[in-house]
Amino acid sequence: MRLVHLDLKGAAPRVSYLEQVFPLLSQLGATGILIEYEDMFPFKGELEILKSPYAYSEKDIERIQQLAELHKLEVVPLVQTFGHVEFILKHEKYQHLREVERFPNSFNPHVPDTLALLKSILSQVIEKHRRSTWIHIGADEVFHLGEGMDSKNWMSHNKGDMGTMYLKHIKEVLSFITTQFWGLRALMWDDMLRKISVGALQVALVDRACPTLGPFLTKYVESGFEAVWFASAFKGTTGPAQTWTPLSYHLKNHLSWLKVMQSLPRLAPLRFQGIVLTGWQRYDHYSVLCELLPVGIPSLAICLQTLVNGGFTEEAKRKVLDALGFQSMQLEQSTCEGRGAFPGAEIYHMVEQVNGHLKESIFKALEEESAIKGWFSPYHRKHQFGNPRNMESFGSKVLKLHEDWESFVRDLRTHLERVYFPDTVEEWMEENINPYLDQLRDLVRDYR
């Protein structure tokens, strides 16, 4: 299986955009999607507080699954069950479930309410995904585990270590899933398992979950796992505020995974079951947005076709260019030439403009123009005086630059609004446009 990860804890696309993207994913070689809903799920009743104001409706969730089915994509929902639960623990209502009171990152596994809450979250999500045969329980990066008083007490009374304590919670979660939802198989990230002994893993997890992993294969063979998944990345891993996807970086990541896949037969009976191409949209609930999905699509296309063809062959490259409507691509420069004919191509090109020219053109106009530095300095502007003769020497140039960028930004906003909800559009503009354009806006205001 080749699952494309849709991380909805930031910049969740409108369903109308997914309608355009799913056929492309299928065409490029994806066989499923891993959907990390976080606060975009239409939680009900007691859990309604967890919902974003722009959360999908129940009808949307159904529509997403119909679209996936139409394009032969398996849907795997992801529910974080231990760490990365800031969207839950930031609420006062659930603050008492934190491992460490100050931090909203991770659950305290010793409070009975934790498991009770997880059962109701899992039940609501699974109920709305009855066609799915897999669920992903997250379980990565459980920061500060073992630092809370309850955990310290548990470890001292049970002669236990953190690994045993971690597995105890995971086992309870998996046991709930397997008894309540017969036949549903579980996936989990493997970073927390790497520190845990073979013996502890054998007792706790084998037959219950498949790790989605890094290079710790021999250990999992010895622990008795029968199947593993790999996790690569097509975007969202090269910096929390990254706006442009580095193509060759992600291609190399997939070429490395192909080597690991080729070595797997030596580790029989361990079977390779699938790969998740992760596309993080935020590093966590509180961080800024990284690359938007339309910006990451060329990288995703390259990565999928590399997996399908066993390398980035000429055939793979041709297929990518045809599918995306480009003439050529420069991997090292992370650029694609041509108009592009994929969903969101306009956003792709416009973000490229912002990334390459916005800051630079404004800096050039404001910092390198000697008439501005000499006759329209912050001091002139503060005290509102200046010589019109000298001001006119730079005025028309600055006014034109300002008008050009304002008109460009209006277009960009229109395209973003077709794909994203208002909160995403505002956040992206405030992070990537306003810090630069506001300097120009202020200067023009003072000039006028």
PyMOL commands that set and color helices and strands:
alter all, ss='L'
color gray80, all
select helices_A, chain A and resi 15-28+38-40+45-50+58-70+86-89+92-97+112-127+149-157+162-180+193-195+198-204+217-223+247-267+293-309+314-324+345-367+370-375+378-383+388-419+422-432+434-447
alter helices_A, ss='H'
color red, helices_A
select strands_A, chain A and resi 2-7+32-36+74-78+134-136+185-189+209-213+227-235+271-279+328-330+335-337
alter strands_A, ss='S'
color yellow, strands_A
deselect
rebuild
show_as cartoon
